[in-house]
């Protein structure tokens, strides 16, 4: 954990962020976070093209494959298939 700068008694950036995040969480509900997430997603879509999403999708897929084994993919495939069969 970061410590206060003892010379000038200022809070570190990490501590300030943590404190602000806790205060925000206490003052806002789930709907607030959904709203800002929606706005952020819309803004990202305006600022980036198809290639951006392909790139981050590729990177995400590579990381997922590094972190999970064959059993993981079998499990999520099974879950997806079960959910799909209930929709029909």
C-alpha positions as CSV (number, residue, x, y, z in Angstrom):
1,X,0.0,0.0,0.0
2,X,1.3,3.5,-0.8
3,X,2.1,5.7,2.1
4,X,1.5,9.4,2.6
5,X,4.3,11.7,1.5
6,X,5.6,12.4,5.0
7,X,7.4,15.6,4.1
8,X,4.4,17.5,2.9
9,X,1.7,15.3,4.5
10,X,0.0,14.8,1.1
11,X,-2.0,11.7,0.2
12,X,-0.6,9.5,-2.5
13,X,-2.4,9.2,-5.9
14,X,-3.2,5.6,-5.0
15,X,-4.7,6.5,-1.7
16,X,-6.7,9.4,-3.2
17,X,-8.1,7.1,-5.9
18,X,-9.1,4.5,-3.3
19,X,-10.8,7.1,-1.1
20,X,-12.6,8.6,-4.0
21,X,-13.8,5.3,-5.2
22,X,-15.2,4.3,-1.8
23,X,-17.0,7.6,-1.5
24,X,-18.4,7.3,-5.0
25,X,-19.6,3.7,-4.2
26,X,-21.3,4.9,-1.1
27,X,-23.1,7.8,-2.8
28,X,-24.3,6.0,-6.0
29,X,-26.3,2.9,-6.8
30,X,-26.1,0.2,-9.5
31,X,-28.1,2.3,-12.0
32,X,-25.4,5.0,-11.8
33,X,-22.7,2.6,-12.8
34,X,-24.8,1.1,-15.6
35,X,-25.4,4.6,-16.9
36,X,-21.8,5.7,-16.9
37,X,-20.8,2.3,-18.4
38,X,-23.4,2.8,-21.2
39,X,-22.1,6.3,-21.9
40,X,-18.5,5.1,-21.9
41,X,-19.3,2.3,-24.3
42,X,-21.1,4.7,-26.7
43,X,-18.2,7.1,-26.6
44,X,-15.7,4.3,-27.3
45,X,-17.8,3.2,-30.3
46,X,-17.7,6.7,-31.6
47,X,-14.0,7.0,-31.2
48,X,-12.9,3.6,-32.6
49,X,-13.4,1.6,-35.7
50,X,-14.0,-2.0,-36.5
51,X,-10.3,-2.7,-36.5
52,X,-10.0,-1.6,-32.9
53,X,-12.6,-4.1,-31.8
54,X,-11.0,-6.8,-33.8
55,X,-7.6,-6.1,-32.2
56,X,-8.9,-6.1,-28.6
57,X,-10.9,-9.2,-29.3
58,X,-7.9,-10.9,-30.7
59,X,-5.8,-9.9,-27.6
60,X,-8.6,-11.0,-25.3
61,X,-8.9,-14.4,-27.0
62,X,-5.1,-15.0,-26.8
63,X,-5.1,-14.2,-23.1
64,X,-8.1,-16.4,-22.4
65,X,-6.5,-19.3,-24.2
66,X,-3.3,-18.8,-22.2
67,X,-5.2,-18.8,-18.9
68,X,-7.7,-21.7,-19.6
69,X,-7.5,-25.3,-20.7
70,X,-9.6,-27.5,-22.9
71,X,-12.0,-28.3,-20.0
72,X,-12.8,-24.6,-19.7
73,X,-13.9,-24.4,-23.3
74,X,-15.9,-27.6,-23.0
75,X,-17.7,-26.2,-20.0
76,X,-18.6,-22.9,-21.6
77,X,-19.6,-24.7,-24.8
78,X,-21.9,-27.0,-22.8
79,X,-23.4,-24.0,-20.9
80,X,-24.0,-22.1,-24.1
81,X,-25.6,-25.2,-25.8
82,X,-27.9,-25.8,-22.8
83,X,-29.0,-22.2,-22.8
84,X,-29.6,-22.2,-26.5
85,X,-31.7,-25.3,-26.3
86,X,-33.9,-23.8,-23.7
87,X,-34.6,-20.8,-26.0
88,X,-36.1,-22.9,-28.7
